[in-house]
Amino acid sequence: MDESSGLEFLDVHPFVRPTVLDRVRGTIIGGALGDAVGLYTEFLSKDLVRDAYPEGKFQLVEPATELRNDGHRNKFVKTAWTDDTDHALLLLFSFVHTDGKFLRPTDFAKRLQFWCEQGLRCLDRLPLGLGRTVGSVVCDNKFLDDPIGTAYRHWRNSNCNAAPNGSLMRTHPLGIICLGLTLEETFQLAADFSRVTHADPRCIVSCCLSTALIRGMLRGEVTSEQDVDEMITRSALWVKTWMEEENHLKEGTMELPQLYSTFDHEEYDKHVHVESLDELELDDSMKMGYVYKTLGAGIFMLRCAMRRVNHLSLCEQPNALFEELITSLVLQGGDADTNATAAGALVGALLGYSQLPSKWKDGLMHGQWLLHKCNGLASVVRISPFIPPYKGSSDTDAALDGGKPPLNRQQLYDREHAFMMEYMTKTEMAARVKKNSSGWVDKWFRK
């Protein structure tokens, strides 16, 4: 990426300019809100969700809704986001710390590896919620030498069956970063950043579609379901062509005899054209981390939002729409935080920050700090003259170490010990859970 990237260089309709900053904020904050609210029901079946939250409503401002007291949620703090938003921030920081001049998968890979040990140092956040796929790839001793090759090797060792949602959950900042790029360049960047950890073409096409939709909404080019359907088709065609080119380049090598098999359009189309959340069976305990489930949920929520927005009169505002849609999604249970992160970013890009519910955004932990980072990204991409100047290379939060010295082994041990003591105290207060409750989660969860 070069220094000329940015909306000020784009030939866009004038109505885009006053709204694009609000949509940028809506994308990042919307994803974080979905993440924080989704934690309330993550890994639960719909029946358990109803038992835990009978009112079917959530609030992040005080008095914030209490998290269900169980072995999973006791690791976290209410009103805070999880690893989904942390990883999106790593991508955002990788871009802004170069003042928008570069965005390299190798730098993002370094940040992922640092996070897996140290967490998000700028906010003293622990590396909680790490999925199996990301953990196994990033902790491989060859990862930094060849991130994409390492991810491919791990995928191949899974018999090319692993397609979890861990790259889709972090991709939404790319939709903002790619504002000044062509659609083909956008697809390529989304593919490259998925492949840092997730090599499966289902993961890649999901990242391509989500990134392109956010870019399109911010540019004022994606405004209807027809536009969404067109992007669904273009994303699939681009990935199919890219796969053929990659296979041709790798043909005959011993290490990568054949990179990818035929792209399954039928399964892809099935998930992005559902007419209800029930069709996705999001709380299926054996498949809830599947990337197409998360993608399908996000696309369906975006369609629902567009149907409502496009039927409003000019004087009406969709004030309660974001809360209504994301709540309906998290009440489905399953991998709720990741589903709601992906959907929240898409719906937030459509509606904008101004239409996000106050009882959520005003109570989000580190919410004002995150809003400042949104403004910083908007400044680096140069989309608005109405925000203070920001120099990412001078922002210590955006540095690899978050502007703080890395914790040494003793400090890491002490931090983990303190965390475990607090966790055990919470857990002792909870009702005794079944012995295998954590086991079946680990069996399927492969972000």
Disulfide bonds with the S-S distance in Angstrom:
none
